Amino acid sequence: VYYQNYQKEKTGKSNDYLRYGSIFHGLFAIGSQLSPVPSPTGGPSSGIQLLQTDTFRLQAYQTPTGVKFFGIAEPTAQMEGLLKQVYVVYTDYVLKNPFYEIDQPIRCEQFDISLDKLVSGYLP
């Protein structure tokens, strides 16, 4: 579990964003079970990947290993490429860290630094 807010104005509490992610995860799982269309790889459907409203856009990227990355941004933001790059940073700095334990909160300074640089390139 990892949460970071990159907004200049803090508009919500961290628990709010974790709640959004939890709700979307449930919808994602239900959508993948109910979808009549299989994934292009022949496996089960990838589920809901995007939830867009007038005020925000919540996008998900599920990796081949099953890890899900969620991003919440402005309704016009395009985040698919960003989420894929976040996965690359995650594999480089978190998964290769010998002190990191799977399913534990991410506490890795190099990951934080690299993620800050990556996201700052996407922010206006």
N, C-alpha and C positions, 0 to 999 in steps of 0.2 A: 504494500500500500504506500502510495506516494501522492502528496498533494502539494501544489505550488500555485500561487496566484500571481499572475504577471500583469494585472490591471494596475493602472495608475491610481484609480479610485477604487478603494475596497468597498464593494457593494454587498457582500454577503459574508457569512461566517463559514469557516472551513467545514463545519458539520453540514451546512446546506449543500455544498458541492459534493461531499461524500454521499449525502442522501440522493442527489441527482444521479450520481454514478451507480449507486445501488439499485435505484429504480430502473435505470436504463439497462443494467446488467440482467435484471429479471425479464424485462421486455425482450432483450437480445436473446436470451435462452428460450423464451416462449416462441419468439419469431422463428428461430432456427428449427424448432420442432414442428411448427405448423406450416412452414413454407412448402408449397407443392413443387417448387423448383429446386433441384439439387445444385450444389456448388459446381463451378466449372471443372474442378478437380475430380468430380464424381462422388465426393463425400457428402455429408449432410450440408444443408444450407448454412450460409454464414450468418444468418440472422439479421436483425435490424442493424444497419450501420450508421444511420443518420436520423436525428430527430431535430426538426427545424421549426421554430416558431417565429413570431414577429419580433421577439426581443432577444433570442439567442439561438445558437446552433450547437447541438451536442453531437459529436461524431465519435465513432468507435473504430478501432483497428485491432483485429484479432490476429495475432502472429501464428505461424505454423505450429508453434509449441503450445498454443492455447492461452498465452498471456494477452490480456486486453488492455489497450490504452484508450483513454477517453480524453477528449478535449472539449471545452466549452468556450465559445467565442461569439463575436458579432454574427448576425444572421448572414452576412455576405462573405464571411471568411471561408477560405478553402484550406482545410486542415489535413487532408489525406496524406499529402506529401510530408507534411510536418510530423504527423504521427508515425510514419514509416521511418523517418530519420531519428525520432525519439527512440524507436526500437533499436536502431543501430547503436546509439549512445548507451542505451540500457545494456545491450550485450557486451559492449566494450568495457564499461566501467562497473557494472553491477554484477553481471554473471561471471565475469573473470576475476572478481574480487574474492580471494580465498576466505575472507571473514564474513561474507554475506551468506545468510541462510535463506533458502527458498521459503516463501510465504511469510517472511518477516518484513517489518517496515524497512524501507531503503534509507540507509544513513551512510552516504558515500560522498565525500566532499568533491571529488573529481567529477562525479556524475552531476552534482549540483552546478558546478562551474561550466561544464560542457553544455548542459541543458540551458542554462542562462544565455550562453553565447548563441546557441541554436535558435531559441525562441526570440531573442532580441533581433535577429535577422528577419523575422517574420512580422514583427510589430511595426506599426506605422510610426 
